[in-house]
C-alpha cells in the first residue's frame, strides 16, 4: 500500500468513527439539535472542560 493509499484509508476510518460517534449521540439524545450534537461530539473529542472553554453555549449541556 502506498503512503497515499494509507492516508486515504486512515481518513476513511476517521470519517467512519466520526459518523458512528455522531450516531451514538443522536441515539442517546434524540431531541438534540444539530448544534447540541456538534457540542456533544466536541466534548468526546476534546473533553468537556475544553469544549466549554471553546464554546460558551456548551456549559449548560453537562452535569456540574
CHARMM-style PDB file with segment names, atoms N, HN, CA, C and O in Angstrom:
ATOM      1  N   UNK     1       0.848  -1.169   0.000  1.00  0.00      PROA
ATOM      2  CA  UNK     1       0.000   0.000   0.000  1.00  0.00      PROA
ATOM      3  C   UNK     1       0.900   1.240   0.000  1.00  0.00      PROA
ATOM      4  O   UNK     1       1.826   1.344   0.804  1.00  0.00      PROA
ATOM      5  N   UNK     2       0.622   2.160  -0.893  1.00  0.00      PROA
ATOM      6  HN  UNK     2      -0.130   2.075  -1.546  1.00  0.00      PROA
ATOM      7  CA  UNK     2       1.435   3.376  -0.982  1.00  0.00      PROA
ATOM      8  C   UNK     2       1.100   4.315   0.184  1.00  0.00      PROA
ATOM      9  O   UNK     2       0.064   4.165   0.831  1.00  0.00      PROA
ATOM     10  N   UNK     3       1.971   5.269   0.439  1.00  0.00      PROA
ATOM     11  HN  UNK     3       2.813   5.391  -0.086  1.00  0.00      PROA
ATOM     12  CA  UNK     3       1.675   6.236   1.504  1.00  0.00      PROA
ATOM     13  C   UNK     3       0.342   6.970   1.264  1.00  0.00      PROA
ATOM     14  O   UNK     3      -0.403   7.224   2.210  1.00  0.00      PROA
ATOM     15  N   UNK     4       0.053   7.300   0.032  1.00  0.00      PROA
ATOM     16  HN  UNK     4       0.659   7.094  -0.737  1.00  0.00      PROA
ATOM     17  CA  UNK     4      -1.204   7.974  -0.280  1.00  0.00      PROA
ATOM     18  C   UNK     4      -2.393   7.058   0.012  1.00  0.00      PROA
ATOM     19  O   UNK     4      -3.408   7.506   0.546  1.00  0.00      PROA
ATOM     20  N   UNK     5      -2.269   5.790  -0.335  1.00  0.00      PROA
ATOM     21  HN  UNK     5      -1.445   5.426  -0.769  1.00  0.00      PROA
ATOM     22  CA  UNK     5      -3.341   4.829  -0.051  1.00  0.00      PROA
ATOM     23  C   UNK     5      -3.547   4.663   1.458  1.00  0.00      PROA
ATOM     24  O   UNK     5      -4.683   4.564   1.922  1.00  0.00      PROA
ATOM     25  N   UNK     6      -2.457   4.633   2.216  1.00  0.00      PROA
ATOM     26  HN  UNK     6      -1.535   4.713   1.839  1.00  0.00      PROA
ATOM     27  CA  UNK     6      -2.567   4.534   3.679  1.00  0.00      PROA
ATOM     28  C   UNK     6      -3.254   5.772   4.258  1.00  0.00      PROA
ATOM     29  O   UNK     6      -4.081   5.672   5.164  1.00  0.00      PROA
ATOM     30  N   UNK     7      -2.897   6.936   3.718  1.00  0.00      PROA
ATOM     31  HN  UNK     7      -2.226   7.017   2.982  1.00  0.00      PROA
ATOM     32  CA  UNK     7      -3.522   8.178   4.173  1.00  0.00      PROA
ATOM     33  C   UNK     7      -5.019   8.166   3.865  1.00  0.00      PROA
ATOM     34  O   UNK     7      -5.832   8.556   4.703  1.00  0.00      PROA
ATOM     35  N   UNK     8      -5.375   7.725   2.680  1.00  0.00      PROA
ATOM     36  HN  UNK     8      -4.714   7.408   1.999  1.00  0.00      PROA
ATOM     37  CA  UNK     8      -6.789   7.637   2.314  1.00  0.00      PROA
ATOM     38  C   UNK     8      -7.537   6.650   3.212  1.00  0.00      PROA
ATOM     39  O   UNK     8      -8.667   6.920   3.620  1.00  0.00      PROA
ATOM     40  N   UNK     9      -6.926   5.531   3.517  1.00  0.00      PROA
ATOM     41  HN  UNK     9      -6.008   5.312   3.186  1.00  0.00      PROA
ATOM     42  CA  UNK     9      -7.556   4.536   4.391  1.00  0.00      PROA
ATOM     43  C   UNK     9      -7.741   5.099   5.799  1.00  0.00      PROA
ATOM     44  O   UNK     9      -8.790   4.906   6.412  1.00  0.00      PROA
ATOM     45  N   UNK    10      -6.728   5.790   6.308  1.00  0.00      PROA
ATOM     46  HN  UNK    10      -5.875   5.946   5.809  1.00  0.00      PROA
ATOM     47  CA  UNK    10      -6.827   6.394   7.641  1.00  0.00      PROA
ATOM     48  C   UNK    10      -7.913   7.462   7.660  1.00  0.00      PROA
ATOM     49  O   UNK    10      -8.660   7.570   8.633  1.00  0.00      PROA
ATOM     50  N   UNK    11      -8.004   8.243   6.602  1.00  0.00      PROA
ATOM     51  HN  UNK    11      -7.397   8.155   5.812  1.00  0.00      PROA
ATOM     52  CA  UNK    11      -9.035   9.269   6.508  1.00  0.00      PROA
ATOM     53  C   UNK    11     -10.426   8.635   6.481  1.00  0.00      PROA
ATOM     54  O   UNK    11     -11.342   9.127   7.140  1.00  0.00      PROA
ATOM     55  N   UNK    12     -10.588   7.568   5.738  1.00  0.00      PROA
ATOM     56  HN  UNK    12      -9.844   7.168   5.202  1.00  0.00      PROA
ATOM     57  CA  UNK    12     -11.878   6.872   5.667  1.00  0.00      PROA
ATOM     58  C   UNK    12     -12.264   6.316   7.038  1.00  0.00      PROA
ATOM     59  O   UNK    12     -13.421   6.427   7.444  1.00  0.00      PROA
ATOM     60  N   UNK    13     -11.317   5.724   7.748  1.00  0.00      PROA
ATOM     61  HN  UNK    13     -10.377   5.634   7.418  1.00  0.00      PROA
ATOM     62  CA  UNK    13     -11.591   5.208   9.088  1.00  0.00      PROA
ATOM     63  C   UNK    13     -11.959   6.331  10.050  1.00  0.00      PROA
ATOM     64  O   UNK    13     -12.865   6.185  10.870  1.00  0.00      PROA
ATOM     65  N   UNK    14     -11.258   7.436   9.946  1.00  0.00      PROA
ATOM     66  HN  UNK    14     -10.522   7.554   9.279  1.00  0.00      PROA
ATOM     67  CA  UNK    14     -11.550   8.581  10.805  1.00  0.00      PROA
ATOM     68  C   UNK    14     -12.966   9.090  10.561  1.00  0.00      PROA
ATOM     69  O   UNK    14     -13.677   9.414  11.512  1.00  0.00      PROA
ATOM     70  N   UNK    15     -13.376   9.162   9.320  1.00  0.00      PROA
ATOM     71  HN  UNK    15     -12.798   8.899   8.547  1.00  0.00      PROA
ATOM     72  CA  UNK    15     -14.735   9.601   8.990  1.00  0.00      PROA
ATOM     73  C   UNK    15     -15.778   8.613   9.514  1.00  0.00      PROA
ATOM     74  O   UNK    15     -16.849   9.018   9.967  1.00  0.00      PROA
ATOM     75  N   UNK    16     -15.469   7.335   9.451  1.00  0.00      PROA
ATOM     76  HN  UNK    16     -14.599   7.006   9.083  1.00  0.00      PROA
ATOM     77  CA  UNK    16     -16.399   6.327   9.965  1.00  0.00      PROA
ATOM     78  C   UNK    16     -16.548   6.435  11.482  1.00  0.00      PROA
ATOM     79  O   UNK    16     -17.657   6.322  12.004  1.00  0.00      PROA
ATOM     80  N   UNK    17     -15.458   6.650  12.181  1.00  0.00      PROA
ATOM     81  HN  UNK    17     -14.557   6.742  11.756  1.00  0.00      PROA
ATOM     82  CA  UNK    17     -15.504   6.808  13.638  1.00  0.00      PROA
ATOM     83  C   UNK    17     -16.319   8.049  13.991  1.00  0.00      PROA
ATOM     84  O   UNK    17     -17.127   8.021  14.920  1.00  0.00      PROA
ATOM     85  N   UNK    18     -16.109   9.131  13.257  1.00  0.00      PROA
ATOM     86  HN  UNK    18     -15.452   9.154  12.503  1.00  0.00      PROA
ATOM     87  CA  UNK    18     -16.861  10.364  13.469  1.00  0.00      PROA
ATOM     88  C   UNK    18     -18.361  10.103  13.277  1.00  0.00      PROA
ATOM     89  O   UNK    18     -19.175  10.521  14.101  1.00  0.00      PROA
ATOM     90  N   UNK    19     -18.717   9.424  12.207  1.00  0.00      PROA
ATOM     91  HN  UNK    19     -18.055   9.084  11.538  1.00  0.00      PROA
ATOM     92  CA  UNK    19     -20.127   9.134  11.916  1.00  0.00      PROA
ATOM     93  C   UNK    19     -20.740   8.228  12.983  1.00  0.00      PROA
ATOM     94  O   UNK    19     -21.887   8.435  13.379  1.00  0.00      PROA
ATOM     95  N   UNK    20     -20.003   7.239  13.448  1.00  0.00      PROA
ATOM     96  HN  UNK    20     -19.071   7.071  13.126  1.00  0.00      PROA
ATOM     97  CA  UNK    20     -20.507   6.351  14.493  1.00  0.00      PROA
ATOM     98  C   UNK    20     -20.700   7.098  15.810  1.00  0.00      PROA
ATOM     99  O   UNK    20     -21.695   6.885  16.503  1.00  0.00      PROA
ATOM    100  N   UNK    21     -19.771   7.957  16.154  1.00  0.00      PROA
ATOM    101  HN  UNK    21     -18.963   8.131  15.591  1.00  0.00      PROA
ATOM    102  CA  UNK    21     -19.896   8.736  17.385  1.00  0.00      PROA
ATOM    103  C   UNK    21     -21.114   9.651  17.308  1.00  0.00      PROA
ATOM    104  O   UNK    21     -21.862   9.775  18.277  1.00  0.00      PROA
ATOM    105  N   UNK    22     -21.311  10.285  16.172  1.00  0.00      PROA
ATOM    106  HN  UNK    22     -20.703  10.184  15.384  1.00  0.00      PROA
ATOM    107  CA  UNK    22     -22.465  11.163  15.991  1.00  0.00      PROA
ATOM    108  C   UNK    22     -23.769  10.373  16.028  1.00  0.00      PROA
ATOM    109  O   UNK    22     -24.759  10.845  16.586  1.00  0.00      PROA
ATOM    110  N   UNK    23     -23.781   9.194  15.447  1.00  0.00      PROA
ATOM    111  HN  UNK    23     -22.976   8.811  14.994  1.00  0.00      PROA
ATOM    112  CA  UNK    23     -24.973   8.336  15.501  1.00  0.00      PROA
ATOM    113  C   UNK    23     -25.280   7.940  16.948  1.00  0.00      PROA
ATOM    114  O   UNK    23     -26.446   7.897  17.341  1.00  0.00      PROA
ATOM    115  N   UNK    24     -24.259   7.656  17.731  1.00  0.00      PROA
ATOM    116  HN  UNK    24     -23.312   7.691  17.412  1.00  0.00      PROA
ATOM    117  CA  UNK    24     -24.450   7.317  19.140  1.00  0.00      PROA
ATOM    118  C   UNK    24     -25.031   8.485  19.919  1.00  0.00      PROA
ATOM    119  O   UNK    24     -25.900   8.299  20.771  1.00  0.00      PROA
ATOM    120  N   UNK    25     -24.553   9.685  19.626  1.00  0.00      PROA
ATOM    121  HN  UNK    25     -23.848   9.835  18.934  1.00  0.00      PROA
ATOM    122  CA  UNK    25     -25.084  10.879  20.286  1.00  0.00      PROA
ATOM    123  C   UNK    25     -26.549  11.055  19.933  1.00  0.00      PROA
ATOM    124  O   UNK    25     -27.377  11.311  20.807  1.00  0.00      PROA
ATOM    125  N   UNK    26     -26.868  10.919  18.663  1.00  0.00      PROA
ATOM    126  HN  UNK    26     -26.196  10.711  17.953  1.00  0.00      PROA
ATOM    127  CA  UNK    26     -28.263  11.085  18.228  1.00  0.00      PROA
ATOM    128  C   UNK    26     -29.167  10.008  18.827  1.00  0.00      PROA
ATOM    129  O   UNK    26     -30.337  10.262  19.112  1.00  0.00      PROA
ATOM    130  N   UNK    27     -28.628   8.823  19.012  1.00  0.00      PROA
ATOM    131  HN  UNK    27     -27.677   8.616  18.780  1.00  0.00      PROA
ATOM    132  CA  UNK    27     -29.407   7.737  19.622  1.00  0.00      PROA
ATOM    133  C   UNK    27     -29.695   8.042  21.102  1.00  0.00      PROA
ATOM    134  O   UNK    27     -30.812   7.832  21.576  1.00  0.00      PROA
ATOM    135  N   UNK    28     -28.689   8.535  21.822  1.00  0.00      PROA
ATOM    136  HN  UNK    28     -27.782   8.705  21.438  1.00  0.00      PROA
ATOM    137  CA  UNK    28     -28.847   8.837  23.244  1.00  0.00      PROA
ATOM    138  C   UNK    28     -29.633  10.119  23.493  1.00  0.00      PROA
ATOM    139  O   UNK    28     -30.246  10.282  24.548  1.00  0.00      PROA
ATOM    140  N   UNK    29     -29.615  11.033  22.515  1.00  0.00      PROA
ATOM    141  HN  UNK    29     -29.118  10.900  21.657  1.00  0.00      PROA
ATOM    142  CA  UNK    29     -30.273  12.337  22.668  1.00  0.00      PROA
ATOM    143  C   UNK    29     -31.116  12.618  21.419  1.00  0.00      PROA
ATOM    144  O   UNK    29     -30.758  13.482  20.618  1.00  0.00      PROA
ATOM    145  N   UNK    30     -32.225  11.903  21.244  1.00  0.00      PROA
ATOM    146  HN  UNK    30     -32.516  11.202  21.894  1.00  0.00      PROA
ATOM    147  CA  UNK    30     -32.998  12.023  20.001  1.00  0.00      PROA
ATOM    148  C   UNK    30     -33.607  13.408  19.771  1.00  0.00      PROA
ATOM    149  O   UNK    30     -33.899  13.761  18.628  1.00  0.00      PROA
ATOM    150  N   UNK    31     -33.799  14.183  20.810  1.00  0.00      PROA
ATOM    151  HN  UNK    31     -33.561  13.896  21.738  1.00  0.00      PROA
ATOM    152  CA  UNK    31     -34.392  15.521  20.659  1.00  0.00      PROA
ATOM    153  C   UNK    31     -33.335  16.619  20.481  1.00  0.00      PROA
ATOM    154  O   UNK    31     -33.676  17.796  20.362  1.00  0.00      PROA
ATOM    155  N   UNK    32     -32.071  16.239  20.463  1.00  0.00      PROA
ATOM    156  HN  UNK    32     -31.793  15.283  20.560  1.00  0.00      PROA
ATOM    157  CA  UNK    32     -30.986  17.222  20.397  1.00  0.00      PROA
ATOM    158  C   UNK    32     -30.945  17.911  19.038  1.00  0.00      PROA
ATOM    159  O   UNK    32     -31.175  17.294  17.998  1.00  0.00      PROA
ATOM    160  N   UNK    33     -30.645  19.208  19.077  1.00  0.00      PROA
ATOM    161  HN  UNK    33     -30.458  19.709  19.922  1.00  0.00      PROA
ATOM    162  CA  UNK    33     -30.467  19.977  17.841  1.00  0.00      PROA
ATOM    163  C   UNK    33     -29.119  19.609  17.211  1.00  0.00      PROA
ATOM    164  O   UNK    33     -28.297  18.922  17.818  1.00  0.00      PROA
ATOM    165  N   UNK    34     -28.918  20.083  15.987  1.00  0.00      PROA
ATOM    166  HN  UNK    34     -29.585  20.641  15.494  1.00  0.00      PROA
ATOM    167  CA  UNK    34     -27.630  19.849  15.328  1.00  0.00      PROA
ATOM    168  C   UNK    34     -26.496  20.481  16.133  1.00  0.00      PROA
ATOM    169  O   UNK    34     -25.413  19.907  16.241  1.00  0.00      PROA
ATOM    170  N   UNK    35     -26.746  21.657  16.694  1.00  0.00      PROA
ATOM    171  HN  UNK    35     -27.626  22.124  16.606  1.00  0.00      PROA
ATOM    172  CA  UNK    35     -25.726  22.340  17.489  1.00  0.00      PROA
ATOM    173  C   UNK    35     -25.375  21.533  18.735  1.00  0.00      PROA
ATOM    174  O   UNK    35     -24.203  21.390  19.082  1.00  0.00      PROA
ATOM    175  N   UNK    36     -26.395  21.007  19.403  1.00  0.00      PROA
ATOM    176  HN  UNK    36     -27.348  21.123  19.121  1.00  0.00      PROA
ATOM    177  CA  UNK    36     -26.140  20.202  20.589  1.00  0.00      PROA
ATOM    178  C   UNK    36     -25.346  18.949  20.226  1.00  0.00      PROA
ATOM    179  O   UNK    36     -24.429  18.559  20.950  1.00  0.00      PROA
ATOM    180  N   UNK    37     -25.693  18.328  19.119  1.00  0.00      PROA
ATOM    181  HN  UNK    37     -26.437  18.644  18.531  1.00  0.00      PROA
ATOM    182  CA  UNK    37     -24.939  17.141  18.677  1.00  0.00      PROA
ATOM    183  C   UNK    37     -23.487  17.508  18.397  1.00  0.00      PROA
ATOM    184  O   UNK    37     -22.570  16.772  18.762  1.00  0.00      PROA
ATOM    185  N   UNK    38     -23.287  18.651  17.747  1.00  0.00      PROA
ATOM    186  HN  UNK    38     -24.032  19.249  17.450  1.00  0.00      PROA
ATOM    187  CA  UNK    38     -21.932  19.126  17.479  1.00  0.00      PROA
ATOM    188  C   UNK    38     -21.156  19.315  18.781  1.00  0.00      PROA
ATOM    189  O   UNK    38     -20.007  18.888  18.892  1.00  0.00      PROA
ATOM    190  N   UNK    39     -21.788  19.955  19.763  1.00  0.00      PROA
ATOM    191  HN  UNK    39     -22.721  20.302  19.673  1.00  0.00      PROA
ATOM    192  CA  UNK    39     -21.124  20.225  21.038  1.00  0.00      PROA
ATOM    193  C   UNK    39     -20.828  18.932  21.796  1.00  0.00      PROA
ATOM    194  O   UNK    39     -19.768  18.798  22.407  1.00  0.00      PROA
ATOM    195  N   UNK    40     -21.743  18.000  21.760  1.00  0.00      PROA
ATOM    196  HN  UNK    40     -22.605  18.109  21.265  1.00  0.00      PROA
ATOM    197  CA  UNK    40     -21.506  16.725  22.437  1.00  0.00      PROA
ATOM    198  C   UNK    40     -20.374  15.952  21.757  1.00  0.00      PROA
ATOM    199  O   UNK    40     -19.577  15.300  22.433  1.00  0.00      PROA
ATOM    200  N   UNK    41     -20.300  16.019  20.448  1.00  0.00      PROA
ATOM    201  HN  UNK    41     -20.946  16.549  19.899  1.00  0.00      PROA
ATOM    202  CA  UNK    41     -19.198  15.378  19.733  1.00  0.00      PROA
ATOM    203  C   UNK    41     -17.880  16.068  20.068  1.00  0.00      PROA
ATOM    204  O   UNK    41     -16.858  15.406  20.247  1.00  0.00      PROA
ATOM    205  N   UNK    42     -17.902  17.393  20.151  1.00  0.00      PROA
ATOM    206  HN  UNK    42     -18.732  17.930  20.005  1.00  0.00      PROA
ATOM    207  CA  UNK    42     -16.697  18.134  20.547  1.00  0.00      PROA
ATOM    208  C   UNK    42     -16.233  17.698  21.929  1.00  0.00      PROA
ATOM    209  O   UNK    42     -15.034  17.569  22.174  1.00  0.00      PROA
ATOM    210  N   UNK    43     -17.192  17.468  22.839  1.00  0.00      PROA
ATOM    211  HN  UNK    43     -18.166  17.573  22.640  1.00  0.00      PROA
ATOM    212  CA  UNK    43     -16.830  17.037  24.196  1.00  0.00      PROA
ATOM    213  C   UNK    43     -16.180  15.664  24.182  1.00  0.00      PROA
ATOM    214  O   UNK    43     -15.282  15.395  24.980  1.00  0.00      PROA
ATOM    215  N   UNK    44     -16.621  14.799  23.291  1.00  0.00      PROA
ATOM    216  HN  UNK    44     -17.350  15.017  22.643  1.00  0.00      PROA
ATOM    217  CA  UNK    44     -15.996  13.475  23.177  1.00  0.00      PROA
ATOM    218  C   UNK    44     -14.563  13.626  22.681  1.00  0.00      PROA
ATOM    219  O   UNK    44     -13.651  12.975  23.190  1.00  0.00      PROA
ATOM    220  N   UNK    45     -14.373  14.474  21.700  1.00  0.00      PROA
ATOM    221  HN  UNK    45     -15.115  15.002  21.286  1.00  0.00      PROA
ATOM    222  CA  UNK    45     -13.052  14.635  21.092  1.00  0.00      PROA
ATOM    223  C   UNK    45     -12.095  15.467  21.948  1.00  0.00      PROA
ATOM    224  O   UNK    45     -10.910  15.150  22.052  1.00  0.00      PROA
ATOM    225  N   UNK    46     -12.620  16.533  22.561  1.00  0.00      PROA
ATOM    226  HN  UNK    46     -13.583  16.790  22.477  1.00  0.00      PROA
ATOM    227  CA  UNK    46     -11.764  17.489  23.249  1.00  0.00      PROA
ATOM    228  C   UNK    46     -11.815  17.408  24.764  1.00  0.00      PROA
ATOM    229  O   UNK    46     -10.928  17.917  25.449  1.00  0.00      PROA
ATOM    230  N   UNK    47     -12.856  16.767  25.288  1.00  0.00      PROA
ATOM    231  HN  UNK    47     -13.577  16.353  24.731  1.00  0.00      PROA
ATOM    232  CA  UNK    47     -13.104  16.770  26.722  1.00  0.00      PROA
ATOM    233  C   UNK    47     -14.090  17.876  27.056  1.00  0.00      PROA
ATOM    234  O   UNK    47     -14.168  18.888  26.360  1.00  0.00      PROA
ATOM    235  N   UNK    48     -14.834  17.673  28.121  1.00  0.00      PROA
ATOM    236  HN  UNK    48     -14.771  16.851  28.687  1.00  0.00      PROA
ATOM    237  CA  UNK    48     -15.879  18.640  28.489  1.00  0.00      PROA
ATOM    238  C   UNK    48     -15.316  20.014  28.827  1.00  0.00      PROA
ATOM    239  O   UNK    48     -15.818  21.035  28.357  1.00  0.00      PROA
ATOM    240  N   UNK    49     -14.270  20.030  29.645  1.00  0.00      PROA
ATOM    241  HN  UNK    49     -13.862  19.201  30.026  1.00  0.00      PROA
ATOM    242  CA  UNK    49     -13.712  21.308  30.090  1.00  0.00      PROA
ATOM    243  C   UNK    49     -13.250  22.154  28.911  1.00  0.00      PROA
ATOM    244  O   UNK    49     -13.568  23.341  28.837  1.00  0.00      PROA
ATOM    245  N   UNK    50     -12.514  21.562  28.003  1.00  0.00      PROA
ATOM    246  HN  UNK    50     -12.256  20.597  28.063  1.00  0.00      PROA
ATOM    247  CA  UNK    50     -12.002  22.293  26.835  1.00  0.00      PROA
ATOM    248  C   UNK    50     -13.146  22.728  25.928  1.00  0.00      PROA
ATOM    249  O   UNK    50     -13.108  23.821  25.363  1.00  0.00      PROA
ATOM    250  N   UNK    51     -14.155  21.889  25.787  1.00  0.00      PROA
ATOM    251  HN  UNK    51     -14.186  21.001  26.246  1.00  0.00      PROA
ATOM    252  CA  UNK    51     -15.304  22.237  24.954  1.00  0.00      PROA
ATOM    253  C   UNK    51     -16.014  23.461  25.508  1.00  0.00      PROA
ATOM    254  O   UNK    51     -16.382  24.361  24.753  1.00  0.00      PROA
ATOM    255  N   UNK    52     -16.208  23.503  26.818  1.00  0.00      PROA
ATOM    256  HN  UNK    52     -15.909  22.772  27.432  1.00  0.00      PROA
ATOM    257  CA  UNK    52     -16.857  24.658  27.443  1.00  0.00      PROA
ATOM    258  C   UNK    52     -15.986  25.908  27.294  1.00  0.00      PROA
ATOM    259  O   UNK    52     -16.506  27.011  27.125  1.00  0.00      PROA
ATOM    260  N   UNK    53     -14.677  25.739  27.355  1.00  0.00      PROA
ATOM    261  HN  UNK    53     -14.255  24.843  27.492  1.00  0.00      PROA
ATOM    262  CA  UNK    53     -13.784  26.886  27.153  1.00  0.00      PROA
ATOM    263  C   UNK    53     -13.910  27.436  25.733  1.00  0.00      PROA
ATOM    264  O   UNK    53     -13.885  28.650  25.528  1.00  0.00      PROA
ATOM    265  N   UNK    54     -14.045  26.555  24.771  1.00  0.00      PROA
ATOM    266  HN  UNK    54     -14.066  25.570  24.937  1.00  0.00      PROA
ATOM    267  CA  UNK    54     -14.094  26.970  23.371  1.00  0.00      PROA
ATOM    268  C   UNK    54     -15.483  27.404  22.920  1.00  0.00      PROA
ATOM    269  O   UNK    54     -15.619  28.290  22.076  1.00  0.00      PROA
ATOM    270  N   UNK    55     -16.513  26.778  23.485  1.00  0.00      PROA
ATOM    271  HN  UNK    55     -16.403  26.058  24.171  1.00  0.00      PROA
ATOM    272  CA  UNK    55     -17.892  27.036  23.069  1.00  0.00      PROA
ATOM    273  C   UNK    55     -18.720  27.345  24.315  1.00  0.00      PROA
ATOM    274  O   UNK    55     -19.125  26.440  25.045  1.00  0.00      PROA
ATOM    275  N   UNK    56     -18.961  28.619  24.544  1.00  0.00      PROA
ATOM    276  HN  UNK    56     -18.632  29.354  23.951  1.00  0.00      PROA
ATOM    277  CA  UNK    56     -19.661  29.044  25.758  1.00  0.00      PROA
ATOM    278  C   UNK    56     -21.038  28.404  25.887  1.00  0.00      PROA
ATOM    279  O   UNK    56     -21.489  28.135  27.000  1.00  0.00      PROA
ATOM    280  N   UNK    57     -21.713  28.158  24.768  1.00  0.00      PROA
ATOM    281  HN  UNK    57     -21.347  28.377  23.863  1.00  0.00      PROA
ATOM    282  CA  UNK    57     -23.055  27.575  24.841  1.00  0.00      PROA
ATOM    283  C   UNK    57     -23.046  26.102  25.230  1.00  0.00      PROA
ATOM    284  O   UNK    57     -24.112  25.509  25.395  1.00  0.00      PROA
ATOM    285  N   UNK    58     -21.893  25.510  25.377  1.00  0.00      PROA
ATOM    286  HN  UNK    58     -21.027  25.992  25.243  1.00  0.00      PROA
ATOM    287  CA  UNK    58     -21.799  24.117  25.796  1.00  0.00      PROA
ATOM    288  C   UNK    58     -21.928  23.965  27.313  1.00  0.00      PROA
ATOM    289  O   UNK    58     -22.165  22.862  27.806  1.00  0.00      PROA
ATOM    290  N   UNK    59     -21.778  25.045  28.044  1.00  0.00      PROA
ATOM    291  HN  UNK    59     -21.586  25.941  27.644  1.00  0.00      PROA
ATOM    292  CA  UNK    59     -21.752  24.976  29.510  1.00  0.00      PROA
ATOM    293  C   UNK    59     -23.011  24.353  30.092  1.00  0.00      PROA
ATOM    294  O   UNK    59     -22.923  23.637  31.089  1.00  0.00      PROA
ATOM    295  N   UNK    60     -24.162  24.593  29.518  1.00  0.00      PROA
ATOM    296  HN  UNK    60     -24.234  25.175  28.707  1.00  0.00      PROA
ATOM    297  CA  UNK    60     -25.403  24.074  30.057  1.00  0.00      PROA
ATOM    298  C   UNK    60     -25.702  22.623  29.696  1.00  0.00      PROA
ATOM    299  O   UNK    60     -26.682  22.062  30.185  1.00  0.00      PROA
ATOM    300  N   UNK    61     -24.899  22.018  28.868  1.00  0.00      PROA
ATOM    301  HN  UNK    61     -24.102  22.474  28.471  1.00  0.00      PROA
ATOM    302  CA  UNK    61     -25.176  20.653  28.410  1.00  0.00      PROA
ATOM    303  C   UNK    61     -24.762  19.569  29.407  1.00  0.00      PROA
ATOM    304  O   UNK    61     -25.338  18.482  29.423  1.00  0.00      PROA
ATOM    305  N   UNK    62     -23.788  19.863  30.214  1.00  0.00      PROA
ATOM    306  HN  UNK    62     -23.320  20.746  30.201  1.00  0.00      PROA
ATOM    307  CA  UNK    62     -23.159  18.835  31.014  1.00  0.00      PROA
ATOM    308  C   UNK    62     -23.473  19.007  32.493  1.00  0.00      PROA
ATOM    309  O   UNK    62     -23.667  20.122  32.975  1.00  0.00      PROA
ATOM    310  N   UNK    63     -23.518  17.899  33.195  1.00  0.00      PROA
ATOM    311  HN  UNK    63     -23.360  16.993  32.803  1.00  0.00      PROA
ATOM    312  CA  UNK    63     -23.721  17.932  34.638  1.00  0.00      PROA
ATOM    313  C   UNK    63     -22.565  18.667  35.298  1.00  0.00      PROA
ATOM    314  O   UNK    63     -21.429  18.592  34.830  1.00  0.00      PROA
ATOM    315  N   UNK    64     -22.853  19.381  36.392  1.00  0.00      PROA
ATOM    316  HN  UNK    64     -23.776  19.442  36.772  1.00  0.00      PROA
ATOM    317  CA  UNK    64     -21.777  20.114  37.079  1.00  0.00      PROA
ATOM    318  C   UNK    64     -20.709  19.221  37.670  1.00  0.00      PROA
ATOM    319  OT1 UNK    64     -19.754  19.714  38.271  1.00  0.00      PROA
TER     320      UNK     64
END
